[in-house]
Amino acid sequence: MSSLLPDPPGGAYEDIELERLYRKQRLAAGFRLFGRFGFDEGVAGHITARDPEHPNRFWVNPFAMAFSQIKVSDLLCVDDAGDVVVGERPVNRAAFAIHSQVHAARPDVVAAAHAHSVYGKSFSSLGKLLDPITQDVCAFYDDHSLFDDYTGVVLTTEEGKRIAHALGDAKAVILRNHGNLTVGASVQEAVWWFITMERSCQAQLLAMSAGDPISIDPEFATLTRSQVGSVFAGRLSFQPLLDQIVAAQPDFLD
């Protein structure tokens, strides 16, 4: 069984093959975590990681494979034309349509995550942004956007471009009547932002059902974002989940 590569001391491995494996291991871990949290919905959902050698390519889950069964060796590499260049299984066309355009528009993004999670898609139907009503959701204060449209399953790159445009330079976008999409400068960030955004949607729905939630003052919401919404905070928050999934399901490293 393969071993988990440690975090590189300089932020990235100088050896391309090691950096590629490092990203793929975190990507496979992300899928297992999505499976554990119940974010799967049939064939919907995808996480991508940009290839460190070929910036116009990304690694992604095979179409119609359960998150809870994905291993490093199952991951596909797809180019900017939508062709699978590594792997034998087909790619989800919606994954290509969305993620190819997000990666193209945001050179700073290493990874992007999207799934049809229950609370994310429920909150998305409101057509509004998250309010700063908890410490955790302040990670997204003035750092997420709304794609205020729905025209069916995203199967064209033109629709993907519209989503990328709505995302802008934020870490997340709410896709109305669809769900959430998060991005990060690492796989760890993108996955953690999705998980905590899902919980924030749940928290706001619960609070709204009980009464009229009180928002944190803008000054302190901004301060809190700097504390819980930074690149460092995103990577660090992912670590306990990574430790748990390695201990519980080490086969994903194969």
C-alpha atoms as one frame of an Amber mdcrd trajectory, in Angstrom:
protein
   0.000   0.000   0.000   1.265   3.489  -0.839   2.186   5.960   1.887   0.834
   9.483   2.267   3.362  12.072   1.159   3.969  14.729   3.834   3.466  18.410
   3.171   6.485  19.765   1.280   8.519  22.256   3.374   8.552  24.876   0.616
   4.861  24.656  -0.223   5.379  22.463  -3.293   7.676  19.624  -4.285  10.423
  20.542  -6.739  10.082  17.076  -8.267   7.054  17.216 -10.597   6.136  13.561
 -10.098   6.120  13.970  -6.329   4.030  17.145  -6.553   1.598  15.377  -8.881
   1.258  12.442  -6.476   0.900  14.830  -3.539  -2.037  16.577  -5.210  -3.636
  13.314  -6.335  -3.452  11.855  -2.836  -5.248  14.873  -1.363  -7.757  14.743
  -4.206  -8.595  11.097  -3.558  -8.844  11.891   0.162 -11.257  14.698  -0.690
 -13.538  12.298  -2.531 -13.523   9.857   0.374 -14.439  12.711   2.712 -17.245
  13.802   0.379 -18.508  10.224   0.497 -18.276  10.142   4.276 -20.213  13.407
   4.593 -22.931  12.183   2.217 -22.267  14.702  -0.549 -22.839  12.155  -3.298
 -26.018  12.374  -5.392 -26.000   9.769  -8.156 -23.399  10.754 -10.747 -23.303
  14.439  -9.725 -20.310  16.123  -8.146 -16.632  16.558  -8.873 -13.385  17.832
  -7.423 -10.477  18.773  -9.669  -6.770  19.425  -9.133  -4.625  21.235 -11.684
  -1.697  19.197 -12.981   1.602  20.737 -11.805   3.379  20.093 -15.127   0.597
  20.885 -17.589  -1.479  23.838 -16.269  -4.147  23.288 -18.938  -4.876  19.810
 -17.585  -6.593  18.712 -14.399  -7.192  15.502 -12.443 -10.782  14.534 -11.718
 -13.004  11.637 -10.653 -14.224   9.110 -13.245 -17.831   9.462 -14.326 -20.343
   7.414 -12.314 -17.852   6.179  -9.702 -18.845   6.463  -6.042 -16.860   9.005
  -4.045 -16.434   6.411  -1.292 -14.583   4.025  -3.621 -12.194   6.357  -5.438
  -8.475   5.651  -5.183  -5.473   7.603  -6.443  -5.105   5.118  -9.290  -8.693
   5.768 -10.441  -8.217   9.485 -11.086  -8.403  10.794 -14.647  -6.311  13.516
 -16.236  -8.253  15.669 -18.699  -6.915  18.316 -21.091  -8.478  21.632 -22.099
 -10.284  19.979 -25.007 -12.060  17.564 -22.683 -10.017  14.549 -23.750  -8.903
  12.005 -21.160  -5.108  11.814 -21.434  -4.571   9.533 -18.426  -7.121   6.906
 -17.442  -9.552   4.544 -19.109 -12.957   5.690 -17.884 -15.071   8.569 -19.230
 -15.169  12.031 -17.667 -18.319  13.739 -16.450 -19.106  16.321 -19.160 -20.477
  18.758 -16.604 -17.215  18.465 -14.666 -15.269  19.434 -17.769 -17.651  22.242
 -18.739 -17.450  23.886 -15.325 -13.955  23.128 -14.083 -12.111  23.751 -17.333
 -13.429  27.304 -17.387 -12.797  27.941 -13.695  -9.198  26.759 -14.029  -8.742
  28.820 -17.203 -10.110  31.988 -15.609  -8.238  31.585 -12.327  -4.527  30.729
 -12.729  -4.215  31.022  -8.941  -6.643  28.122  -8.428  -5.152  24.662  -7.988
  -8.398  22.910  -7.080 -12.160  23.330  -7.353 -14.973  21.388  -5.692 -18.669
  21.054  -6.470 -21.347  18.626  -5.319 -25.106  18.501  -4.900 -24.986  18.429
  -1.101 -28.341  18.688   0.658 -27.949  21.968   2.545 -25.955  23.674  -0.194
 -28.562  23.017  -2.851 -31.380  23.851  -0.433 -29.829  27.204   0.439 -29.036
  27.898  -3.228 -32.760  27.917  -3.998 -33.086  31.131  -1.979 -30.971  33.006
  -4.515 -29.026  34.892  -1.843 -25.603  35.041  -0.241 -24.734  33.641   3.166
 -25.072  36.086   6.042 -22.262  36.545   8.604 -24.204  34.960  11.450 -21.485
  32.632  12.820 -17.732  32.726  13.249 -17.237  29.926  10.735 -19.271  31.479
   7.924 -17.176  34.635   8.163 -14.602  32.744   6.079 -16.906  33.642   3.176
 -17.723  37.219   4.186 -17.256  39.399   1.088 -15.518  36.374  -0.422 -18.308
  34.464  -2.157 -20.699  35.307  -4.962 -24.011  34.282  -6.500 -24.608  32.836
  -9.964 -28.197  34.024 -10.178 -29.432  31.846 -13.023 -30.361  28.258 -13.821
 -30.743  26.818 -17.319 -30.349  23.077 -16.760 -27.386  20.719 -16.453 -24.146
  22.506 -17.324 -22.900  20.786 -20.468 -21.287  23.616 -22.446 -18.111  25.573
 -21.802 -20.044  28.791 -22.456 -22.134  28.100 -19.357 -18.920  27.218 -17.522
 -17.493  30.606 -18.500 -20.554  32.325 -17.041 -20.050  30.474 -13.766 -16.343
  31.367 -13.728 -17.266  35.003 -14.355 -19.743  34.955 -11.459 -17.108  33.391
  -9.200 -14.722  36.236  -9.953 -11.792  36.298  -7.544 -13.764  34.810  -4.628
 -13.240  31.462  -2.922 -16.802  30.260  -3.562 -19.931  30.783  -5.630 -23.510
  29.766  -4.898 -25.109  28.360  -8.053 -28.799  29.183  -7.762 -31.064  26.084
  -7.713 -27.939  23.939  -8.050 -25.474  24.031  -5.159 -22.080  25.403  -4.174
 -18.671  25.543  -5.834 -15.462  26.332  -3.964 -11.880  26.887  -5.087  -8.481
  27.073  -3.463  -4.761  27.375  -4.009  -4.567  23.752  -2.870  -6.812  20.707
  -2.873  -6.953  20.988   0.902  -8.439  24.467   0.741 -11.025  23.745  -1.943
 -12.290  20.661  -0.097 -12.365  22.337   3.318 -14.141  25.427   1.994 -16.816
  23.190   0.471 -17.307  21.240   3.703 -17.538  24.301   5.929 -19.721  26.147
   3.391 -22.149  23.236   3.426 -22.291  23.415   7.220 -22.754  27.174   7.066
 -25.730  26.714   4.750 -27.151  24.228   7.241 -26.570  26.600  10.146 -28.292
  29.514   8.410 -31.264  27.401   7.353 -31.643  26.195  10.954 -31.309  29.718
  12.356 -33.817  31.141   9.862 -36.291  28.412  10.741 -36.068  29.350  14.414
 -36.210  33.118  14.112 -34.370  36.165  12.776 -30.586  35.551  12.958 -28.396
  38.413  14.180 -25.501  39.214  11.845 -21.990  40.002  13.017 -21.004  43.642
  12.490 -19.104  44.178   9.199 -15.928  45.308  11.004 -15.751  42.121  13.024
 -16.919  39.898  10.171 -13.986  41.227   8.136 -11.587  40.633  11.011 -12.900
  37.110  11.516 -12.497  36.356   7.805  -8.797  37.151   8.136  -8.623  34.667
  11.007 -10.663  31.734   9.679 -10.744  32.349   5.916  -7.069  32.584   5.013
  -5.097  30.217   2.795  -3.317  28.924   5.889  -6.579  28.397   7.791  -8.065
  26.440   4.908  -5.116  24.076   4.621  -4.835  23.628   8.385  -8.549  22.919
   8.847  -8.330  20.111   6.298  -5.558  18.323   8.203  -7.655  16.633  10.951
 -10.019  15.281   8.296  -7.079  13.976   6.275  -5.666  12.240   9.348  -9.043
  10.606  10.006  -9.560   9.340   6.464  -6.006   7.971   6.225  -6.575   6.037
   9.447 -10.038   4.779   8.464  -9.657   4.199   4.700  -5.951   3.943   3.777
  -6.801   2.017   0.598  -7.549   5.341  -1.175  -3.770   5.809  -1.445  -3.435
   2.852  -3.857
